[in-house]
Amino acid sequence: MQKILLFGFVLFFLSGANAQDNNIPAQFPGGDSAWNQYISNAFIKQNMVNQTTKKDIERFGHTQRVVYTFAILTDGTIGIINIEGAASQAVRNEIQRVLKNSPRWTAATADGKPVVYRKKQVSTFTFD
């Protein structure tokens, strides 16, 4: 039986805003700890295990470190998702599913106006 371990960290940045502006970053309901909890609980490990083939393990290894970015739009929904580097289709599919089903965020603002906020997440999936 395969199991998957998930580790991750998060980097945030505002799109097109200067550091001296009056910026407020997008906020997940409940803050960073709630986002980390959501990510930990939302990934359905069995989905990835069921989709992972022996060729995937041979090609990508037992551990896949995945960097992905996504936009938090002005309405608080998650927009464009970009998965960087090599990752199996099973992992890509699950990242897409989890982010698309995320609860709405509180939109970021720059000088009091809603702006698109980009978020960078790094997760490590270990198949053993």
C-alpha positions in Angstrom: 0.0 0.0 0.0 1.3 3.4 -0.9 1.0 6.4 1.3 1.8 10.0 0.6 3.3 12.6 3.0 2.8 16.2 2.3 5.0 19.0 3.4 4.9 22.6 2.2 5.5 26.2 2.7 4.1 29.4 1.3 5.4 32.6 -0.3 3.0 35.5 -1.0 3.4 38.6 -3.2 1.1 41.3 -4.6 1.0 41.7 -8.4 2.3 45.1 -9.5 2.4 46.8 -6.1 5.3 48.6 -4.6 6.5 48.0 -1.1 5.8 51.6 0.0 2.1 51.5 -1.2 -0.6 50.9 1.3 -0.9 47.2 0.6 -3.0 44.5 2.4 -2.3 41.0 1.2 -5.1 38.5 0.4 -6.1 36.6 3.5 -7.5 33.0 3.8 -10.4 32.8 6.2 -8.8 32.0 9.5 -5.3 33.1 8.4 -2.1 31.1 7.5 -2.7 28.3 9.9 -6.2 27.7 8.5 -4.8 27.7 5.0 -2.1 25.1 6.0 -4.9 23.1 7.6 -7.1 23.3 4.5 -4.2 22.2 2.3 -3.3 19.3 4.6 -6.9 18.1 4.7 -8.0 18.8 1.1 -5.5 16.7 -0.7 -7.0 13.2 -1.1 -4.0 11.0 -1.0 -5.9 8.1 -2.4 -6.7 10.1 -5.6 -3.0 10.5 -6.3 -2.2 6.9 -5.3 -4.9 5.6 -7.7 -3.6 7.7 -10.6 0.1 7.1 -10.0 1.7 4.5 -12.2 5.0 2.6 -12.0 6.2 4.7 -14.8 5.4 7.9 -12.8 7.5 6.6 -9.9 10.3 5.7 -12.3 10.1 9.1 -14.1 9.5 11.5 -11.1 10.8 9.4 -8.2 9.2 8.5 -4.9 9.3 12.2 -3.8 8.0 15.0 -5.9 8.7 18.5 -4.8 6.2 20.7 -6.6 6.3 24.5 -6.9 3.0 26.1 -7.9 1.6 29.6 -8.1 -1.9 30.8 -8.3 -3.7 34.1 -8.5 -6.3 35.2 -5.9 -8.6 37.3 -7.9 -10.3 40.5 -6.7 -13.5 38.6 -5.8 -11.5 36.2 -3.6 -11.6 33.2 -5.9 -8.5 31.4 -7.2 -7.7 32.1 -10.8 -4.8 31.0 -13.0 -2.9 28.0 -11.5 0.7 27.4 -12.7 2.5 24.2 -11.8 6.3 24.6 -12.3 8.7 21.9 -13.1 8.3 18.2 -13.3 5.4 16.6 -11.5 3.3 13.5 -12.4 -0.2 14.1 -13.8 -1.7 12.6 -10.7 -0.1 15.3 -8.5 -1.0 18.0 -11.1 -4.6 16.9 -11.1 -4.9 16.9 -7.4 -3.3 20.3 -7.0 -5.7 21.7 -9.6 -8.7 20.1 -7.8 -7.7 21.3 -4.3 -7.1 24.9 -5.4 -10.2 25.2 -7.5 -12.3 24.0 -4.5 -10.7 26.4 -2.1 -13.0 28.6 0.0 -13.0 32.3 -1.1 -10.2 34.5 0.3 -10.5 38.1 1.4 -9.1 40.0 -1.6 -5.8 41.9 -1.4 -5.9 45.6 -1.7 -3.4 48.2 -2.8 -4.2 51.8 -1.9 -7.7 50.7 -0.9 -8.5 49.1 -4.2 -8.9 45.3 -4.8 -5.9 43.8 -6.7 -4.9 40.4 -7.9 -2.6 38.7 -5.4 -0.2 35.9 -6.5 0.7 33.1 -4.1 3.5 30.7 -4.4 3.2 27.3 -2.7 5.8 24.5 -2.4 4.6 21.1 -1.5 6.5 17.8 -1.3 4.6 14.6 -2.0 6.3 11.3 -1.0 5.0 8.0 -2.4 6.2 4.9 -0.6 
